[in-house]
Amino acid sequence: MVLHDYPLDYEILKEGEYYIHPEHEGDLFHPVYTVIPIGESLPGGLHYEIIEKLY
């Protein structure tokens, strides 16, 4: 699984740094985006949201 810091339906017009620098310990986790094959399962206990089903 390849994780990205930005939604994959964004058109990138300019290269840049997308990493979110944490200001305090509560900011260590931020949303990441990926595409996985149909039928692939994610690790248990991992919170995720399906934004759109792709075919």
Gaussian input, Z-matrix of N, CA and C with variables (Angstrom, degrees):
# hf/3-21g

backbone

0 1
 N
 C     1     B1
 C     2     B2     1     A1
 N     3     B3     2     A2     1     D1
 C     4     B4     3     A3     2     D2
 C     5     B5     4     A4     3     D3
 N     6     B6     5     A5     4     D4
 C     7     B7     6     A6     5     D5
 C     8     B8     7     A7     6     D6
 N     9     B9     8     A8     7     D7
 C    10    B10     9     A9     8     D8
 C    11    B11    10    A10     9     D9
 N    12    B12    11    A11    10    D10
 C    13    B13    12    A12    11    D11
 C    14    B14    13    A13    12    D12
 N    15    B15    14    A14    13    D13
 C    16    B16    15    A15    14    D14
 C    17    B17    16    A16    15    D15
 N    18    B18    17    A17    16    D16
 C    19    B19    18    A18    17    D17
 C    20    B20    19    A19    18    D18
 N    21    B21    20    A20    19    D19
 C    22    B22    21    A21    20    D20
 C    23    B23    22    A22    21    D21
 N    24    B24    23    A23    22    D22
 C    25    B25    24    A24    23    D23
 C    26    B26    25    A25    24    D24
 N    27    B27    26    A26    25    D25
 C    28    B28    27    A27    26    D26
 C    29    B29    28    A28    27    D27
 N    30    B30    29    A29    28    D28
 C    31    B31    30    A30    29    D29
 C    32    B32    31    A31    30    D30
 N    33    B33    32    A32    31    D31
 C    34    B34    33    A33    32    D32
 C    35    B35    34    A34    33    D33
 N    36    B36    35    A35    34    D34
 C    37    B37    36    A36    35    D35
 C    38    B38    37    A37    36    D36
 N    39    B39    38    A38    37    D37
 C    40    B40    39    A39    38    D38
 C    41    B41    40    A40    39    D39
 N    42    B42    41    A41    40    D40
 C    43    B43    42    A42    41    D41
 C    44    B44    43    A43    42    D42
 N    45    B45    44    A44    43    D43
 C    46    B46    45    A45    44    D44
 C    47    B47    46    A46    45    D45
 N    48    B48    47    A47    46    D46
 C    49    B49    48    A48    47    D47
 C    50    B50    49    A49    48    D48
 N    51    B51    50    A50    49    D49
 C    52    B52    51    A51    50    D50
 C    53    B53    52    A52    51    D51
 N    54    B54    53    A53    52    D52
 C    55    B55    54    A54    53    D53
 C    56    B56    55    A55    54    D54
 N    57    B57    56    A56    55    D55
 C    58    B58    57    A57    56    D56
 C    59    B59    58    A58    57    D57
 N    60    B60    59    A59    58    D58
 C    61    B61    60    A60    59    D59
 C    62    B62    61    A61    60    D60
 N    63    B63    62    A62    61    D61
 C    64    B64    63    A63    62    D62
 C    65    B65    64    A64    63    D63
 N    66    B66    65    A65    64    D64
 C    67    B67    66    A66    65    D65
 C    68    B68    67    A67    66    D66
 N    69    B69    68    A68    67    D67
 C    70    B70    69    A69    68    D68
 C    71    B71    70    A70    69    D69
 N    72    B72    71    A71    70    D70
 C    73    B73    72    A72    71    D71
 C    74    B74    73    A73    72    D72
 N    75    B75    74    A74    73    D73
 C    76    B76    75    A75    74    D74
 C    77    B77    76    A76    75    D75
 N    78    B78    77    A77    76    D76
 C    79    B79    78    A78    77    D77
 C    80    B80    79    A79    78    D78
 N    81    B81    80    A80    79    D79
 C    82    B82    81    A81    80    D80
 C    83    B83    82    A82    81    D81
 N    84    B84    83    A83    82    D82
 C    85    B85    84    A84    83    D83
 C    86    B86    85    A85    84    D84
 N    87    B87    86    A86    85    D85
 C    88    B88    87    A87    86    D86
 C    89    B89    88    A88    87    D87
 N    90    B90    89    A89    88    D88
 C    91    B91    90    A90    89    D89
 C    92    B92    91    A91    90    D90
 N    93    B93    92    A92    91    D91
 C    94    B94    93    A93    92    D92
 C    95    B95    94    A94    93    D93
 N    96    B96    95    A95    94    D94
 C    97    B97    96    A96    95    D95
 C    98    B98    97    A97    96    D96
 N    99    B99    98    A98    97    D97
 C   100   B100    99    A99    98    D98
 C   101   B101   100   A100    99    D99
 N   102   B102   101   A101   100   D100
 C   103   B103   102   A102   101   D101
 C   104   B104   103   A103   102   D102
 N   105   B105   104   A104   103   D103
 C   106   B106   105   A105   104   D104
 C   107   B107   106   A106   105   D105
 N   108   B108   107   A107   106   D106
 C   109   B109   108   A108   107   D107
 C   110   B110   109   A109   108   D108
 N   111   B111   110   A110   109   D109
 C   112   B112   111   A111   110   D110
 C   113   B113   112   A112   111   D111
 N   114   B114   113   A113   112   D112
 C   115   B115   114   A114   113   D113
 C   116   B116   115   A115   114   D114
 N   117   B117   116   A116   115   D115
 C   118   B118   117   A117   116   D116
 C   119   B119   118   A118   117   D117
 N   120   B120   119   A119   118   D118
 C   121   B121   120   A120   119   D119
 C   122   B122   121   A121   120   D120
 N   123   B123   122   A122   121   D121
 C   124   B124   123   A123   122   D122
 C   125   B125   124   A124   123   D123
 N   126   B126   125   A125   124   D124
 C   127   B127   126   A126   125   D125
 C   128   B128   127   A127   126   D126
 N   129   B129   128   A128   127   D127
 C   130   B130   129   A129   128   D128
 C   131   B131   130   A130   129   D129
 N   132   B132   131   A131   130   D130
 C   133   B133   132   A132   131   D131
 C   134   B134   133   A133   132   D132
 N   135   B135   134   A134   133   D133
 C   136   B136   135   A135   134   D134
 C   137   B137   136   A136   135   D135
 N   138   B138   137   A137   136   D136
 C   139   B139   138   A138   137   D137
 C   140   B140   139   A139   138   D138
 N   141   B141   140   A140   139   D139
 C   142   B142   141   A141   140   D140
 C   143   B143   142   A142   141   D141
 N   144   B144   143   A143   142   D142
 C   145   B145   144   A144   143   D143
 C   146   B146   145   A145   144   D144
 N   147   B147   146   A146   145   D145
 C   148   B148   147   A147   146   D146
 C   149   B149   148   A148   147   D147
 N   150   B150   149   A149   148   D148
 C   151   B151   150   A150   149   D149
 C   152   B152   151   A151   150   D150
 N   153   B153   152   A152   151   D151
 C   154   B154   153   A153   152   D152
 C   155   B155   154   A154   153   D153
 N   156   B156   155   A155   154   D154
 C   157   B157   156   A156   155   D155
 C   158   B158   157   A157   156   D156
 N   159   B159   158   A158   157   D157
 C   160   B160   159   A159   158   D158
 C   161   B161   160   A160   159   D159
 N   162   B162   161   A161   160   D160
 C   163   B163   162   A162   161   D161
 C   164   B164   163   A163   162   D162

   B1=1.4348
   B2=1.5331
   B3=1.3010
   B4=1.4583
   B5=1.5215
   B6=1.3341
   B7=1.4600
   B8=1.5202
   B9=1.3290
   B10=1.4600
   B11=1.5262
   B12=1.3234
   B13=1.4592
   B14=1.5273
   B15=1.3002
   B16=1.4613
   B17=1.5225
   B18=1.3315
   B19=1.4659
   B20=1.5252
   B21=1.3232
   B22=1.4602
   B23=1.5171
   B24=1.3274
   B25=1.4623
   B26=1.5197
   B27=1.3388
   B28=1.4669
   B29=1.5176
   B30=1.3042
   B31=1.4551
   B32=1.5297
   B33=1.3117
   B34=1.4645
   B35=1.5209
   B36=1.3168
   B37=1.4616
   B38=1.5249
   B39=1.3275
   B40=1.4558
   B41=1.5212
   B42=1.3345
   B43=1.4527
   B44=1.5131
   B45=1.3115
   B46=1.4558
   B47=1.5078
   B48=1.2884
   B49=1.4569
   B50=1.5292
   B51=1.3271
   B52=1.4471
   B53=1.5173
   B54=1.3337
   B55=1.4599
   B56=1.5214
   B57=1.3223
   B58=1.4621
   B59=1.5248
   B60=1.3183
   B61=1.4579
   B62=1.5283
   B63=1.3400
   B64=1.4667
   B65=1.5262
   B66=1.3340
   B67=1.4650
   B68=1.5273
   B69=1.3398
   B70=1.4605
   B71=1.5238
   B72=1.3147
   B73=1.4674
   B74=1.5268
   B75=1.3346
   B76=1.4603
   B77=1.5186
   B78=1.3265
   B79=1.4703
   B80=1.5261
   B81=1.3288
   B82=1.4692
   B83=1.5254
   B84=1.3118
   B85=1.4618
   B86=1.5238
   B87=1.3094
   B88=1.4542
   B89=1.5291
   B90=1.3243
   B91=1.4686
   B92=1.5247
   B93=1.3216
   B94=1.4626
   B95=1.5262
   B96=1.3124
   B97=1.4589
   B98=1.5206
   B99=1.3383
   B100=1.4519
   B101=1.5256
   B102=1.2987
   B103=1.4656
   B104=1.5182
   B105=1.3273
   B106=1.4614
   B107=1.5289
   B108=1.3263
   B109=1.4683
   B110=1.5327
   B111=1.3247
   B112=1.4621
   B113=1.5216
   B114=1.3138
   B115=1.4573
   B116=1.5259
   B117=1.3095
   B118=1.4663
   B119=1.5295
   B120=1.3230
   B121=1.4601
   B122=1.5270
   B123=1.3154
   B124=1.4578
   B125=1.5204
   B126=1.3237
   B127=1.4684
   B128=1.5296
   B129=1.3207
   B130=1.4599
   B131=1.5176
   B132=1.3182
   B133=1.4545
   B134=1.5152
   B135=1.3128
   B136=1.4654
   B137=1.5230
   B138=1.3304
   B139=1.4658
   B140=1.5298
   B141=1.3213
   B142=1.4665
   B143=1.5169
   B144=1.3089
   B145=1.4656
   B146=1.5235
   B147=1.3219
   B148=1.4620
   B149=1.5230
   B150=1.3315
   B151=1.4611
   B152=1.5194
   B153=1.3324
   B154=1.4614
   B155=1.5102
   B156=1.3336
   B157=1.4604
   B158=1.5176
   B159=1.3093
   B160=1.4675
   B161=1.5172
   B162=1.3005
   B163=1.4667
   B164=1.4913
   A1=108.87
   A2=116.52
   A3=121.72
   A4=107.63
   A5=117.48
   A6=122.29
   A7=110.00
   A8=115.56
   A9=122.13
   A10=109.25
   A11=117.43
   A12=122.29
   A13=112.48
   A14=118.07
   A15=122.15
   A16=109.27
   A17=118.60
   A18=120.66
   A19=110.60
   A20=116.64
   A21=120.97
   A22=113.65
   A23=117.84
   A24=118.90
   A25=112.06
   A26=117.87
   A27=121.74
   A28=110.11
   A29=117.11
   A30=121.45
   A31=106.82
   A32=116.83
   A33=121.07
   A34=108.36
   A35=115.39
   A36=120.97
   A37=111.89
   A38=116.50
   A39=120.66
   A40=108.76
   A41=117.29
   A42=120.21
   A43=109.31
   A44=115.35
   A45=119.12
   A46=111.05
   A47=115.21
   A48=123.00
   A49=108.40
   A50=117.22
   A51=121.50
   A52=112.77
   A53=117.48
   A54=121.07
   A55=110.22
   A56=115.98
   A57=121.16
   A58=107.33
   A59=117.33
   A60=121.23
   A61=109.17
   A62=117.87
   A63=119.70
   A64=112.19
   A65=115.03
   A66=120.31
   A67=110.64
   A68=116.93
   A69=121.09
   A70=108.62
   A71=117.12
   A72=121.89
   A73=113.03
   A74=118.26
   A75=121.20
   A76=113.44
   A77=117.94
   A78=122.65
   A79=113.30
   A80=117.66
   A81=119.60
   A82=112.62
   A83=117.96
   A84=121.04
   A85=109.66
   A86=116.52
   A87=121.48
   A88=108.13
   A89=118.01
   A90=120.06
   A91=112.16
   A92=115.73
   A93=122.35
   A94=107.26
   A95=116.09
   A96=122.02
   A97=109.85
   A98=116.06
   A99=121.32
   A100=109.51
   A101=115.77
   A102=123.28
   A103=106.30
   A104=116.53
   A105=119.86
   A106=108.70
   A107=116.97
   A108=120.38
   A109=111.56
   A110=116.62
   A111=122.09
   A112=108.19
   A113=116.50
   A114=121.48
   A115=113.47
   A116=117.50
   A117=121.59
   A118=107.75
   A119=117.00
   A120=119.25
   A121=110.24
   A122=114.92
   A123=121.33
   A124=109.24
   A125=118.03
   A126=120.75
   A127=111.41
   A128=116.85
   A129=121.68
   A130=111.68
   A131=116.88
   A132=122.25
   A133=114.00
   A134=117.16
   A135=121.52
   A136=108.89
   A137=117.01
   A138=120.78
   A139=108.57
   A140=117.03
   A141=121.09
   A142=110.28
   A143=114.95
   A144=121.69
   A145=107.14
   A146=117.13
   A147=120.92
   A148=106.88
   A149=115.28
   A150=120.37
   A151=110.32
   A152=115.81
   A153=120.44
   A154=108.75
   A155=116.29
   A156=120.23
   A157=108.79
   A158=116.33
   A159=122.28
   A160=109.43
   A161=116.39
   A162=120.78
   A163=109.51
   D1=128.38
   D2=176.60
   D3=-101.01
   D4=124.56
   D5=-178.10
   D6=-100.46
   D7=139.34
   D8=179.99
   D9=-123.52
   D10=150.80
   D11=179.19
   D12=-86.11
   D13=-0.03
   D14=-177.42
   D15=-135.74
   D16=150.78
   D17=176.72
   D18=-59.59
   D19=141.26
   D20=-172.79
   D21=-76.81
   D22=-7.56
   D23=176.84
   D24=-92.05
   D25=5.84
   D26=176.48
   D27=-79.44
   D28=139.63
   D29=172.91
   D30=-90.97
   D31=120.00
   D32=-177.72
   D33=-86.84
   D34=114.86
   D35=-177.96
   D36=-93.67
   D37=-24.13
   D38=-177.66
   D39=-145.65
   D40=130.68
   D41=177.48
   D42=-66.98
   D43=148.71
   D44=178.79
   D45=-172.80
   D46=-173.43
   D47=179.92
   D48=-96.46
   D49=119.29
   D50=-178.16
   D51=-105.03
   D52=0.32
   D53=-179.37
   D54=-66.32
   D55=134.63
   D56=178.31
   D57=-93.40
   D58=112.23
   D59=179.74
   D60=-77.46
   D61=120.33
   D62=-178.61
   D63=-67.46
   D64=137.29
   D65=177.43
   D66=-88.19
   D67=-29.54
   D68=176.00
   D69=-151.37
   D70=175.31
   D71=-173.08
   D72=-58.55
   D73=-29.97
   D74=178.95
   D75=-68.89
   D76=-14.33
   D77=-179.08
   D78=-97.20
   D79=11.31
   D80=-175.80
   D81=-67.71
   D82=-24.91
   D83=-177.98
   D84=-111.64
   D85=131.69
   D86=178.79
   D87=-139.27
   D88=161.50
   D89=-177.96
   D90=-61.33
   D91=142.23
   D92=171.61
   D93=-128.76
   D94=158.20
   D95=-174.07
   D96=-126.49
   D97=146.51
   D98=178.15
   D99=-157.83
   D100=170.55
   D101=173.24
   D102=-123.25
   D103=132.16
   D104=177.96
   D105=-125.39
   D106=152.20
   D107=179.12
   D108=-64.87
   D109=150.37
   D110=175.81
   D111=-59.55
   D112=134.74
   D113=179.72
   D114=91.62
   D115=-13.97
   D116=177.80
   D117=-73.93
   D118=138.07
   D119=179.19
   D120=-108.15
   D121=149.45
   D122=178.66
   D123=-93.08
   D124=158.55
   D125=179.38
   D126=-58.40
   D127=144.34
   D128=178.98
   D129=-62.73
   D130=146.98
   D131=178.41
   D132=81.32
   D133=0.59
   D134=-179.54
   D135=-91.63
   D136=123.30
   D137=178.48
   D138=-79.17
   D139=129.35
   D140=178.24
   D141=-146.82
   D142=161.72
   D143=177.73
   D144=-134.47
   D145=129.34
   D146=175.26
   D147=-83.63
   D148=115.66
   D149=-178.44
   D150=-82.16
   D151=-43.21
   D152=-179.04
   D153=-158.60
   D154=139.70
   D155=174.94
   D156=-86.01
   D157=130.12
   D158=-179.02
   D159=-110.87
   D160=146.26
   D161=179.17
   D162=-132.28

